[in-house]
């Protein structure tokens, strides 16, 4: 969310960052590369039961701070990330202080109906109000925009701004010789498709006896996936590396032969763009937000969700053909440099800001 800020500064856009966090998370620790931020804690119950009211509590926490800021240095626009809680807080601030706001939707669950459980209908009503009163709803892909329009209940003003990549951090490197190496990066949750990846790897290991797979990420599925790897006799081939920093992820992408994340529920997926920027052949699933960017067989490879045979076939094809890997990787890098860098993202956001303020 914050990576475009330096590019926005070059576009003449100054900013103040308020980072929101539930009170039960404890004291926040920002990384050294993060922009300076004022942390705002808000009252909420653990889990998603307290999500519908969290925007109101966040608003109450930051109102005085934003009012003082606005009086000292007039704020032209509020940019909120996600409708709950930040979008709802921005809507209340906009009403109270007369400052227009935009909200970015980062995932397919645009109304929190998939994750809020018994509070889903309440979350949806609040999200709808946020989208309707926003000066612009910024979506990270056409798939996300479709979800917003489908559930908004009335016309809303939307724009698509894809996430950007730093092409210097995620840059090509010569493919290492020797054994084939698959990389996957993502939270270890069911929708990311890591189980499918393990089963596809088991299906091709006879043809590729030296192939290995690194999985970067953590989550509630880690223990089950480790057990599955043992059951599939993949213990020595699959390495669960846990969470890694951006530099470590970039280094891992440089080392891999193929990047694969068969996620079946993805608004866009920054890791796909980062792998593409690293000039690696990327395997993703059809029907996801990344389909806006990947042309099958041109700058990446798309497989059917939950289809282990399709994924195994794609892995086999790419692992055995260095020429195809290089062809897809070069095209992927050109795609990123052409329209998907952090500079492109900042230019598009700055244009939206100026249009909405005007």
One Martini backbone bead per residue (centre of mass of N, CA, C, O) as a GRO file, in nm:
protein
  358
    1UNK     BB    1   0.055   0.064  -0.018
    2UNK     BB    2   0.335   0.247   0.023
    3UNK     BB    3   0.520   0.227  -0.240
    4UNK     BB    4   0.396   0.489  -0.401
    5UNK     BB    5   0.483   0.748  -0.237
    6UNK     BB    6   0.748   0.836  -0.374
    7UNK     BB    7   0.614   0.875  -0.653
    8UNK     BB    8   0.410   1.092  -0.557
    9UNK     BB    9   0.616   1.304  -0.480
   10UNK     BB   10   0.714   1.338  -0.779
   11UNK     BB   11   0.402   1.442  -0.841
   12UNK     BB   12   0.333   1.648  -0.589
   13UNK     BB   13   0.254   1.449  -0.345
   14UNK     BB   14   0.160   1.478  -0.030
   15UNK     BB   15   0.183   1.313   0.306
   16UNK     BB   16  -0.016   1.130   0.550
   17UNK     BB   17   0.019   0.857   0.776
   18UNK     BB   18  -0.235   0.622   0.883
   19UNK     BB   19  -0.209   0.344   1.093
   20UNK     BB   20  -0.418   0.071   1.135
   21UNK     BB   21  -0.507  -0.099   1.457
   22UNK     BB   22  -0.584  -0.319   1.666
   23UNK     BB   23  -0.544  -0.326   2.005
   24UNK     BB   24  -0.468  -0.649   2.029
   25UNK     BB   25  -0.179  -0.631   1.876
   26UNK     BB   26  -0.030  -0.405   1.984
   27UNK     BB   27   0.269  -0.300   1.920
   28UNK     BB   28   0.408  -0.161   1.653
   29UNK     BB   29   0.627  -0.272   1.371
   30UNK     BB   30   0.829  -0.114   1.163
   31UNK     BB   31   1.000  -0.105   0.900
   32UNK     BB   32   1.270   0.055   0.766
   33UNK     BB   33   1.109   0.109   0.478
   34UNK     BB   34   0.893   0.254   0.603
   35UNK     BB   35   0.693   0.495   0.642
   36UNK     BB   36   0.592   0.743   0.812
   37UNK     BB   37   0.371   0.687   1.100
   38UNK     BB   38   0.054   0.706   1.245
   39UNK     BB   39  -0.079   0.532   1.504
   40UNK     BB   40  -0.407   0.360   1.510
   41UNK     BB   41  -0.622   0.252   1.751
   42UNK     BB   42  -0.894   0.012   1.774
   43UNK     BB   43  -1.195  -0.107   1.852
   44UNK     BB   44  -1.202  -0.472   1.869
   45UNK     BB   45  -1.276  -0.786   1.799
   46UNK     BB   46  -1.171  -1.073   1.765
   47UNK     BB   47  -1.188  -1.115   1.455
   48UNK     BB   48  -1.508  -1.034   1.272
   49UNK     BB   49  -1.735  -0.928   1.467
   50UNK     BB   50  -1.611  -0.616   1.494
   51UNK     BB   51  -1.594  -0.494   1.199
   52UNK     BB   52  -1.846  -0.306   1.151
   53UNK     BB   53  -1.749  -0.098   1.401
   54UNK     BB   54  -1.445  -0.014   1.348
   55UNK     BB   55  -1.474   0.254   1.186
   56UNK     BB   56  -1.597   0.422   1.416
   57UNK     BB   57  -1.358   0.393   1.614
   58UNK     BB   58  -1.145   0.511   1.428
   59UNK     BB   59  -1.271   0.786   1.388
   60UNK     BB   60  -1.265   0.870   1.690
   61UNK     BB   61  -0.949   0.858   1.709
   62UNK     BB   62  -0.873   1.060   1.439
   63UNK     BB   63  -1.029   1.329   1.429
   64UNK     BB   64  -0.847   1.528   1.584
   65UNK     BB   65  -0.593   1.484   1.414
   66UNK     BB   66  -0.717   1.567   1.136
   67UNK     BB   67  -0.816   1.844   1.214
   68UNK     BB   68  -0.538   1.964   1.282
   69UNK     BB   69  -0.410   1.909   1.009
   70UNK     BB   70  -0.620   2.072   0.839
   71UNK     BB   71  -0.559   2.348   0.978
   72UNK     BB   72  -0.248   2.356   0.911
   73UNK     BB   73  -0.283   2.148   0.643
   74UNK     BB   74  -0.469   2.120   0.397
   75UNK     BB   75  -0.679   1.865   0.297
   76UNK     BB   76  -0.773   1.723  -0.017
   77UNK     BB   77  -0.734   1.402   0.055
   78UNK     BB   78  -0.858   1.072   0.109
   79UNK     BB   79  -0.684   0.750   0.140
   80UNK     BB   80  -0.829   0.441   0.147
   81UNK     BB   81  -0.788   0.098   0.273
   82UNK     BB   82  -1.049  -0.039   0.258
   83UNK     BB   83  -1.370  -0.031   0.384
   84UNK     BB   84  -1.258  -0.212   0.632
   85UNK     BB   85  -1.226   0.047   0.838
   86UNK     BB   86  -1.113   0.292   0.662
   87UNK     BB   87  -1.346   0.374   0.475
   88UNK     BB   88  -1.548   0.442   0.697
   89UNK     BB   89  -1.375   0.658   0.833
   90UNK     BB   90  -1.353   0.839   0.578
   91UNK     BB   91  -1.655   0.896   0.548
   92UNK     BB   92  -1.682   1.040   0.824
   93UNK     BB   93  -1.468   1.256   0.772
   94UNK     BB   94  -1.596   1.378   0.520
   95UNK     BB   95  -1.858   1.469   0.661
   96UNK     BB   96  -1.722   1.642   0.891
   97UNK     BB   97  -1.481   1.805   0.695
   98UNK     BB   98  -1.510   1.810   0.371
   99UNK     BB   99  -1.342   1.558   0.256
  100UNK     BB  100  -1.244   1.387   0.014
  101UNK     BB  101  -1.268   1.034  -0.102
  102UNK     BB  102  -1.085   0.732  -0.139
  103UNK     BB  103  -1.094   0.372  -0.233
  104UNK     BB  104  -0.925   0.068  -0.192
  105UNK     BB  105  -0.943  -0.254  -0.352
  106UNK     BB  106  -0.750  -0.561  -0.284
  107UNK     BB  107  -0.997  -0.768  -0.312
  108UNK     BB  108  -1.262  -0.987  -0.374
  109UNK     BB  109  -1.374  -0.910  -0.080
  110UNK     BB  110  -1.552  -0.625  -0.102
  111UNK     BB  111  -1.784  -0.713   0.148
  112UNK     BB  112  -1.700  -0.945   0.362
  113UNK     BB  113  -1.871  -1.219   0.312
  114UNK     BB  114  -1.635  -1.444   0.345
  115UNK     BB  115  -1.519  -1.341   0.658
  116UNK     BB  116  -1.770  -1.241   0.867
  117UNK     BB  117  -2.006  -1.422   0.882
  118UNK     BB  118  -2.262  -1.311   1.079
  119UNK     BB  119  -2.158  -1.005   0.975
  120UNK     BB  120  -2.191  -0.981   0.661
  121UNK     BB  121  -2.442  -0.797   0.611
  122UNK     BB  122  -2.328  -0.554   0.763
  123UNK     BB  123  -2.070  -0.517   0.596
  124UNK     BB  124  -2.211  -0.472   0.327
  125UNK     BB  125  -2.368  -0.213   0.395
  126UNK     BB  126  -2.120  -0.041   0.461
  127UNK     BB  127  -1.965  -0.080   0.196
  128UNK     BB  128  -2.178   0.045   0.015
  129UNK     BB  129  -2.164   0.329   0.142
  130UNK     BB  130  -1.871   0.379   0.080
  131UNK     BB  131  -1.886   0.355  -0.233
  132UNK     BB  132  -2.113   0.571  -0.284
  133UNK     BB  133  -1.943   0.822  -0.134
  134UNK     BB  134  -1.715   0.795  -0.305
  135UNK     BB  135  -1.519   0.949  -0.550
  136UNK     BB  136  -1.349   0.668  -0.559
  137UNK     BB  137  -1.306   0.329  -0.674
  138UNK     BB  138  -1.017   0.146  -0.632
  139UNK     BB  139  -0.900  -0.111  -0.843
  140UNK     BB  140  -0.668  -0.386  -0.901
  141UNK     BB  141  -0.900  -0.497  -1.100
  142UNK     BB  142  -1.152  -0.606  -1.298
  143UNK     BB  143  -1.254  -0.820  -1.105
  144UNK     BB  144  -1.298  -0.627  -0.869
  145UNK     BB  145  -1.489  -0.432  -1.013
  146UNK     BB  146  -1.712  -0.638  -1.061
  147UNK     BB  147  -1.769  -0.688  -0.759
  148UNK     BB  148  -1.850  -0.402  -0.686
  149UNK     BB  149  -2.081  -0.358  -0.893
  150UNK     BB  150  -2.251  -0.609  -0.815
  151UNK     BB  151  -2.279  -0.512  -0.486
  152UNK     BB  152  -2.364  -0.199  -0.459
  153UNK     BB  153  -2.676  -0.130  -0.584
  154UNK     BB  154  -2.524   0.101  -0.745
  155UNK     BB  155  -2.373   0.340  -0.891
  156UNK     BB  156  -2.013   0.367  -0.926
  157UNK     BB  157  -1.702   0.512  -0.902
  158UNK     BB  158  -1.442   0.376  -1.108
  159UNK     BB  159  -1.103   0.231  -1.096
  160UNK     BB  160  -0.801   0.103  -1.245
  161UNK     BB  161  -0.512   0.009  -1.035
  162UNK     BB  162  -0.229  -0.130  -1.052
  163UNK     BB  163   0.008  -0.274  -0.913
  164UNK     BB  164   0.339  -0.216  -0.839
  165UNK     BB  165   0.689  -0.242  -0.941
  166UNK     BB  166   1.025  -0.289  -0.861
  167UNK     BB  167   1.263  -0.338  -1.115
  168UNK     BB  168   1.522  -0.337  -0.930
  169UNK     BB  169   1.451  -0.551  -0.721
  170UNK     BB  170   1.290  -0.700  -0.963
  171UNK     BB  171   1.529  -0.875  -1.133
  172UNK     BB  172   1.716  -1.025  -1.347
  173UNK     BB  173   1.861  -1.358  -1.375
  174UNK     BB  174   2.042  -1.612  -1.414
  175UNK     BB  175   1.988  -1.926  -1.458
  176UNK     BB  176   2.039  -2.189  -1.282
  177UNK     BB  177   2.206  -2.461  -1.275
  178UNK     BB  178   2.056  -2.771  -1.272
  179UNK     BB  179   1.820  -2.799  -1.076
  180UNK     BB  180   1.496  -2.775  -1.043
  181UNK     BB  181   1.293  -2.474  -0.939
  182UNK     BB  182   1.027  -2.406  -0.724
  183UNK     BB  183   0.813  -2.120  -0.658
  184UNK     BB  184   0.626  -2.004  -0.362
  185UNK     BB  185   0.406  -1.719  -0.269
  186UNK     BB  186   0.216  -1.736   0.037
  187UNK     BB  187  -0.030  -1.784   0.223
  188UNK     BB  188  -0.128  -2.055   0.442
  189UNK     BB  189  -0.409  -2.106   0.263
  190UNK     BB  190  -0.643  -2.265   0.081
  191UNK     BB  191  -0.674  -2.058  -0.170
  192UNK     BB  192  -0.360  -2.078  -0.273
  193UNK     BB  193  -0.287  -2.395  -0.360
  194UNK     BB  194  -0.064  -2.582  -0.219
  195UNK     BB  195  -0.181  -2.862  -0.240
  196UNK     BB  196  -0.184  -2.874  -0.546
  197UNK     BB  197   0.122  -2.841  -0.580
  198UNK     BB  198   0.207  -3.099  -0.433
  199UNK     BB  199   0.050  -3.297  -0.617
  200UNK     BB  200   0.192  -3.212  -0.878
  201UNK     BB  201   0.477  -3.282  -0.787
  202UNK     BB  202   0.421  -3.585  -0.743
  203UNK     BB  203   0.340  -3.638  -1.049
  204UNK     BB  204   0.652  -3.537  -1.167
  205UNK     BB  205   0.901  -3.674  -1.020
  206UNK     BB  206   0.975  -3.898  -1.226
  207UNK     BB  207   1.070  -3.684  -1.454
  208UNK     BB  208   1.192  -3.497  -1.195
  209UNK     BB  209   1.423  -3.593  -0.967
  210UNK     BB  210   1.546  -3.279  -0.891
  211UNK     BB  211   1.305  -3.142  -0.794
  212UNK     BB  212   1.211  -2.838  -0.624
  213UNK     BB  213   1.043  -2.663  -0.334
  214UNK     BB  214   0.961  -2.334  -0.240
  215UNK     BB  215   0.789  -2.195   0.055
  216UNK     BB  216   0.660  -1.875   0.107
  217UNK     BB  217   0.516  -1.861   0.421
  218UNK     BB  218   0.223  -1.835   0.639
  219UNK     BB  219  -0.007  -2.043   0.841
  220UNK     BB  220  -0.267  -2.267   0.921
  221UNK     BB  221  -0.150  -2.487   0.691
  222UNK     BB  222   0.136  -2.584   0.760
  223UNK     BB  223   0.103  -2.858   0.906
  224UNK     BB  224  -0.064  -2.998   0.685
  225UNK     BB  225   0.143  -2.963   0.453
  226UNK     BB  226   0.374  -3.117   0.584
  227UNK     BB  227   0.221  -3.383   0.604
  228UNK     BB  228   0.162  -3.413   0.303
  229UNK     BB  229   0.457  -3.423   0.209
  230UNK     BB  230   0.514  -3.690   0.353
  231UNK     BB  231   0.288  -3.862   0.219
  232UNK     BB  232   0.421  -3.786  -0.080
  233UNK     BB  233   0.733  -3.798  -0.061
  234UNK     BB  234   0.852  -3.463  -0.016
  235UNK     BB  235   1.043  -3.379   0.216
  236UNK     BB  236   1.318  -3.326   0.030
  237UNK     BB  237   1.165  -3.114  -0.181
  238UNK     BB  238   1.020  -2.945   0.047
  239UNK     BB  239   1.033  -2.593   0.158
  240UNK     BB  240   0.953  -2.426   0.456
  241UNK     BB  241   1.035  -2.071   0.511
  242UNK     BB  242   0.837  -1.871   0.563
  243UNK     BB  243   0.882  -1.560   0.632
  244UNK     BB  244   0.986  -1.286   0.415
  245UNK     BB  245   1.153  -1.051   0.283
  246UNK     BB  246   1.182  -0.875  -0.002
  247UNK     BB  247   1.476  -0.944  -0.062
  248UNK     BB  248   1.442  -1.253  -0.030
  249UNK     BB  249   1.229  -1.286  -0.247
  250UNK     BB  250   1.397  -1.176  -0.482
  251UNK     BB  251   1.620  -1.392  -0.459
  252UNK     BB  252   1.433  -1.638  -0.504
  253UNK     BB  253   1.340  -1.552  -0.790
  254UNK     BB  254   1.620  -1.567  -0.920
  255UNK     BB  255   1.659  -1.889  -0.860
  256UNK     BB  256   1.426  -1.980  -1.012
  257UNK     BB  257   1.246  -2.150  -1.269
  258UNK     BB  258   0.951  -2.145  -1.133
  259UNK     BB  259   0.638  -1.983  -1.084
  260UNK     BB  260   0.384  -2.091  -0.833
  261UNK     BB  261   0.022  -1.991  -0.786
  262UNK     BB  262  -0.289  -2.170  -0.744
  263UNK     BB  263  -0.500  -1.947  -0.701
  264UNK     BB  264  -0.873  -1.913  -0.645
  265UNK     BB  265  -0.848  -1.608  -0.481
  266UNK     BB  266  -0.762  -1.323  -0.677
  267UNK     BB  267  -0.734  -0.993  -0.738
  268UNK     BB  268  -0.409  -1.030  -0.833
  269UNK     BB  269  -0.098  -1.045  -0.729
  270UNK     BB  270   0.211  -0.936  -0.661
  271UNK     BB  271   0.391  -1.192  -0.702
  272UNK     BB  272   0.353  -1.214  -1.003
  273UNK     BB  273   0.482  -0.942  -1.079
  274UNK     BB  274   0.758  -0.999  -0.950
  275UNK     BB  275   0.824  -1.246  -1.125
  276UNK     BB  276   0.798  -1.100  -1.396
  277UNK     BB  277   1.021  -0.888  -1.334
  278UNK     BB  278   1.228  -1.147  -1.306
  279UNK     BB  279   1.180  -1.327  -1.565
  280UNK     BB  280   0.950  -1.538  -1.496
  281UNK     BB  281   0.765  -1.810  -1.512
  282UNK     BB  282   0.408  -1.803  -1.473
  283UNK     BB  283   0.170  -1.962  -1.253
  284UNK     BB  284  -0.184  -1.945  -1.286
  285UNK     BB  285  -0.523  -1.876  -1.260
  286UNK     BB  286  -0.813  -1.876  -1.383
  287UNK     BB  287  -1.033  -1.601  -1.312
  288UNK     BB  288  -0.835  -1.388  -1.217
  289UNK     BB  289  -0.685  -1.084  -1.189
  290UNK     BB  290  -0.422  -1.171  -1.355
  291UNK     BB  291  -0.579  -1.192  -1.632
  292UNK     BB  292  -0.519  -0.892  -1.715
  293UNK     BB  293  -0.198  -0.963  -1.767
  294UNK     BB  294  -0.210  -1.257  -1.855
  295UNK     BB  295  -0.107  -1.428  -2.143
  296UNK     BB  296  -0.152  -1.718  -2.260
  297UNK     BB  297   0.169  -1.813  -2.378
  298UNK     BB  298   0.321  -1.522  -2.361
  299UNK     BB  299   0.360  -1.412  -2.021
  300UNK     BB  300   0.229  -1.693  -1.933
  301UNK     BB  301   0.037  -1.930  -1.717
  302UNK     BB  302  -0.285  -2.091  -1.734
  303UNK     BB  303  -0.497  -2.258  -1.505
  304UNK     BB  304  -0.708  -2.461  -1.360
  305UNK     BB  305  -0.883  -2.474  -1.095
  306UNK     BB  306  -0.823  -2.763  -0.914
  307UNK     BB  307  -0.612  -2.887  -1.143
  308UNK     BB  308  -0.365  -3.112  -1.126
  309UNK     BB  309  -0.312  -3.187  -1.426
  310UNK     BB  310  -0.271  -2.902  -1.537
  311UNK     BB  311  -0.037  -2.826  -1.349
  312UNK     BB  312   0.151  -3.062  -1.418
  313UNK     BB  313   0.171  -2.991  -1.720
  314UNK     BB  314   0.293  -2.706  -1.685
  315UNK     BB  315   0.546  -2.787  -1.531
  316UNK     BB  316   0.661  -2.982  -1.738
  317UNK     BB  317   0.684  -2.789  -1.977
  318UNK     BB  318   0.873  -2.576  -1.835
  319UNK     BB  319   1.103  -2.764  -1.725
  320UNK     BB  320   1.178  -2.880  -2.030
  321UNK     BB  321   1.174  -2.561  -2.142
  322UNK     BB  322   1.392  -2.310  -2.179
  323UNK     BB  323   1.275  -2.148  -2.413
  324UNK     BB  324   0.994  -2.093  -2.289
  325UNK     BB  325   1.089  -1.956  -2.034
  326UNK     BB  326   1.236  -1.720  -2.173
  327UNK     BB  327   0.999  -1.613  -2.335
  328UNK     BB  328   0.807  -1.553  -2.096
  329UNK     BB  329   1.002  -1.382  -1.925
  330UNK     BB  330   1.053  -1.151  -2.123
  331UNK     BB  331   0.753  -1.072  -2.159
  332UNK     BB  332   0.699  -1.012  -1.862
  333UNK     BB  333   0.900  -0.781  -1.828
  334UNK     BB  334   0.775  -0.597  -2.046
  335UNK     BB  335   0.502  -0.564  -1.909
  336UNK     BB  336   0.601  -0.419  -1.657
  337UNK     BB  337   0.762  -0.184  -1.795
  338UNK     BB  338   0.505  -0.072  -1.957
  339UNK     BB  339   0.266  -0.067  -1.679
  340UNK     BB  340   0.385  -0.200  -1.366
  341UNK     BB  341   0.509   0.019  -1.207
  342UNK     BB  342   0.538   0.246  -0.957
  343UNK     BB  343   0.521   0.484  -1.152
  344UNK     BB  344   0.254   0.415  -1.283
  345UNK     BB  345   0.087   0.412  -1.027
  346UNK     BB  346   0.141   0.705  -0.938
  347UNK     BB  347   0.028   0.848  -1.189
  348UNK     BB  348  -0.264   0.741  -1.161
  349UNK     BB  349  -0.323   0.844  -0.876
  350UNK     BB  350  -0.268   1.145  -0.927
  351UNK     BB  351  -0.492   1.179  -1.138
  352UNK     BB  352  -0.726   1.105  -0.949
  353UNK     BB  353  -0.685   1.316  -0.735
  354UNK     BB  354  -0.715   1.567  -0.916
  355UNK     BB  355  -0.994   1.503  -1.024
  356UNK     BB  356  -1.145   1.486  -0.747
  357UNK     BB  357  -1.070   1.768  -0.641
  358UNK     BB  358  -1.192   1.919  -0.899
   0.00000   0.00000   0.00000
